[in-house]
Amino acid sequence: NAGVMQNPRHLVRRRGQEARLRCSPMKGHSHVYWYRQLPEEGLKFMVYLQKENIIDESGMPKERFSAEFPKEGPSILRIQQVVRGDSAAYFCASSQKAGGLAVNIQYFGAGTRLSVL
Amino acid sequence: AQKVTQAQTEISVVEKEDVTLDCVYETRDTTYYLFWYKQPPSGELVFLIRRNSFDEQNEISGRYSWNFQKSTSSFNFTITASQVVDSAVYFCALLTGANSKLTFGKGITLSVRP
């Protein structure tokens, strides 16, 4: 049973380019979360999605960042016109069911390290 | 608002020593979950344990043990007889019943020397 798959593992972009980060959740998981880890900091929540729906995007910057989790295919975190401050590790997690008493464990992928030159 | 504090930033021990990683949390919710994750040098995040707010029993898994105390809002993690492979960054995290996002502490870098 494959874990959460993220690609690419490393991504280099020049300022102003677009970055697309992909995440395939674990089999049977329909909830996806994106977190960002800046140097010397813990992980910060960005967005929580279910299939075709954004449930909570309270941690995502209002501009340049977007996320989707289509009916078919992986979840995508898209960063437009990247700036040096976007350089970070971006982690995706998935779970079977979320919220309430039936909350389940979030399993993480290996992350995508984005470097903006 | 939820908050997780890991006051220790770096800990260095010699192999076979016991080490305790501290975690203090804040939440107004009565239903919540606490987690520990391990991030080895390779960078991935590995789930270690989940504990819900209604279960204060301590847990032991091999060399790992966890001490959950609601009275002090703490969820500490002890590694017994540490090994070099335990070297990693350890994160404590909180999830409340009101939402599904994890709130992480800043992590503790543990170095185990041979």
Interface residues (C-beta under 8 A of the other chain):
Chain A: H31 Y33 Y35 E40 E41 G42 L43 K44 F45 Y48 I55 D56 S58 G59 A89 F91 A93 S95 A98 G99 G100 L101 V103 I105 Q106 Y107 F108 G109 A110 G111 R113
Chain B: V4 T31 Y33 F35 Y37 S42 G43 E44 L45 V46 F47 R50 F91 A93 L95 G97 N99 S100 K101 L102 T103 F104 G105 K106 G107
